[in-house]
Amino acid sequence: MTDDIDADVHWDADFAKGLLGKTLLMNLTFLDEDGEVAERQQFFGVVIDATEDEGIVLDLLGEHDGDTYTLPPQTSAIQAAEAGVTTLAGETPDFIANWVIHGEPDVPEAANDED
């Protein structure tokens, strides 16, 4: 499979455009080097940017209000939230994404931090 075919499978520009302004719940499962669950995290926020070059950027709500989190540019991992799905804070998202990550847990970036 070529990179162009992979990109076509995982990135849908029209779908990405439709994510803007919508709420997204993401469930992250981090696995250690043995493939065992090391940590689970849940974030939700409003999609403020979605480009194939930069990924899908969330303005987080709830516990991480004001922080941002960038997901990889893979719209194929995002689906409409089914009725009854809520965040830990009780919010009802428009979309949901579940990710399994092999590596160390990540944390949201404070939106006002300067490098």
Kinemage of the C-alpha trace (Angstrom):
@kinemage 1
@onewidth
@group {chain A} dominant
@subgroup {mainchain}
@vectorlist {calphas} color= white
{ca met a 1} P 0.000 0.000 0.000
{ca thr a 2} L 1.318 3.454 -0.811
{ca asp a 3} L 1.209 6.509 1.427
{ca asp a 4} L -1.396 8.109 -0.879
{ca ile a 5} L -3.717 5.141 -0.463
{ca asp a 6} L -3.190 5.165 3.335
{ca ala a 7} L -4.021 8.880 3.446
{ca asp a 8} L -7.189 8.337 1.409
{ca val a 9} L -8.337 5.601 3.791
{ca his a 10} L -7.677 7.598 6.958
{ca trp a 11} L -8.423 11.218 5.991
{ca asp a 12} L -11.744 12.501 4.704
{ca ala a 13} L -11.507 16.258 4.155
{ca asp a 14} L -15.287 16.748 3.974
{ca phe a 15} L -15.835 14.792 7.187
{ca ala a 16} L -13.044 16.789 8.870
{ca lys a 17} L -14.673 20.062 7.834
{ca gly a 18} L -17.936 18.860 9.399
{ca leu a 19} L -16.167 18.262 12.720
{ca leu a 20} L -15.439 21.964 13.234
{ca gly a 21} L -17.421 23.325 16.168
{ca lys a 22} L -18.600 19.855 17.215
{ca thr a 23} L -17.779 18.144 20.505
{ca leu a 24} L -15.569 15.082 20.446
{ca leu a 25} L -15.034 12.548 23.219
{ca met a 26} L -11.762 10.683 23.007
{ca asn a 27} L -10.861 7.602 24.950
{ca leu a 28} L -7.143 6.863 25.053
{ca thr a 29} L -5.686 3.529 26.167
{ca phe a 30} L -1.907 3.487 26.663
{ca leu a 31} L -0.088 0.169 26.443
{ca asp a 32} L 3.346 -0.587 27.893
{ca glu a 33} L 6.091 -2.436 26.004
{ca asp a 34} L 4.490 -5.780 26.972
{ca gly a 35} L 1.143 -4.746 25.475
{ca glu a 36} L -0.481 -4.399 28.902
{ca val a 37} L -2.745 -1.451 29.736
{ca ala a 38} L -0.623 1.171 31.498
{ca glu a 39} L -3.231 3.937 31.690
{ca arg a 40} L -6.594 5.076 30.346
{ca gln a 41} L -7.535 8.703 29.757
{ca gln a 42} L -10.687 10.438 28.601
{ca phe a 43} L -10.875 13.981 27.225
{ca phe a 44} L -13.601 15.918 25.482
{ca gly a 45} L -13.690 19.225 23.737
{ca val a 46} L -14.727 21.269 20.747
{ca val a 47} L -12.936 20.696 17.438
{ca ile a 48} L -11.291 24.023 16.556
{ca asp a 49} L -9.106 22.878 13.655
{ca ala a 50} L -8.903 19.801 11.454
{ca thr a 51} L -6.311 19.575 8.701
{ca glu a 52} L -4.480 16.685 7.132
{ca asp a 53} L -1.145 18.388 7.842
{ca glu a 54} L -1.708 19.354 11.488
{ca gly a 55} L -4.307 16.873 12.733
{ca ile a 56} L -7.495 17.424 14.691
{ca val a 57} L -7.203 20.075 17.409
{ca leu a 58} L -9.564 20.138 20.370
{ca asp a 59} L -10.226 23.024 22.742
{ca leu a 60} L -10.776 20.908 25.830
{ca leu a 61} L -13.669 21.264 28.239
{ca gly a 62} L -14.302 19.888 31.702
{ca glu a 63} L -11.285 19.118 33.889
{ca his a 64} L -8.877 20.362 31.202
{ca asp a 65} L -10.889 23.454 30.215
{ca gly a 66} L -8.705 25.903 28.303
{ca asp a 67} L -6.101 23.317 27.284
{ca thr a 68} L -5.734 21.943 23.770
{ca tyr a 69} L -5.083 18.434 22.490
{ca thr a 70} L -4.109 17.431 18.974
{ca leu a 71} L -5.129 14.089 17.524
{ca pro a 72} L -3.437 12.581 14.484
{ca pro a 73} L -5.063 13.345 11.130
{ca gln a 74} L -7.180 10.194 11.032
{ca thr a 75} L -10.859 10.859 10.535
{ca ser a 76} L -11.327 7.104 10.088
{ca ala a 77} L -11.003 6.750 13.892
{ca ile a 78} L -13.932 9.106 14.559
{ca gln a 79} L -17.584 8.120 14.541
{ca ala a 80} L -20.873 9.733 15.483
{ca ala a 81} L -21.657 9.246 19.170
{ca glu a 82} L -24.540 6.887 19.773
{ca ala a 83} L -27.513 7.985 21.856
{ca gly a 84} L -26.760 7.696 25.555
{ca val a 85} L -22.988 8.173 25.263
{ca thr a 86} L -21.713 10.706 27.782
{ca thr a 87} L -18.367 11.873 29.090
{ca leu a 88} L -17.296 11.286 32.676
{ca ala a 89} L -18.530 14.836 33.322
{ca gly a 90} L -21.975 13.963 31.945
{ca glu a 91} L -21.677 15.880 28.661
{ca thr a 92} L -23.157 14.447 25.463
{ca pro a 93} L -20.606 14.551 22.606
{ca asp a 94} L -21.371 14.740 18.898
{ca phe a 95} L -18.533 12.365 18.003
{ca ile a 96} L -16.345 9.773 19.700
{ca ala a 97} L -12.875 8.366 19.010
{ca asn a 98} L -11.102 5.476 20.677
{ca trp a 99} L -7.334 5.230 20.415
{ca val a 100} L -4.897 2.557 21.557
{ca ile a 101} L -1.409 4.008 21.922
{ca his a 102} L 1.765 1.997 22.354
{ca gly a 103} L 3.911 4.252 24.535
{ca glu a 104} L 3.947 6.707 27.389
{ca pro a 105} L 0.783 8.616 28.361
{ca asp a 106} L 0.467 12.149 27.029
{ca val a 107} L -1.165 15.144 28.683
{ca pro a 108} L -3.048 18.106 27.188
{ca glu a 109} L -1.084 21.262 26.498
{ca ala a 110} L -2.057 24.424 28.311
{ca ala a 111} L -3.337 26.807 25.648
{ca asn a 112} L -1.485 29.759 27.151
{ca asp a 113} L 1.908 28.112 27.677
{ca glu a 114} L 4.778 29.714 25.817
{ca asp a 115} L 7.681 27.648 24.483
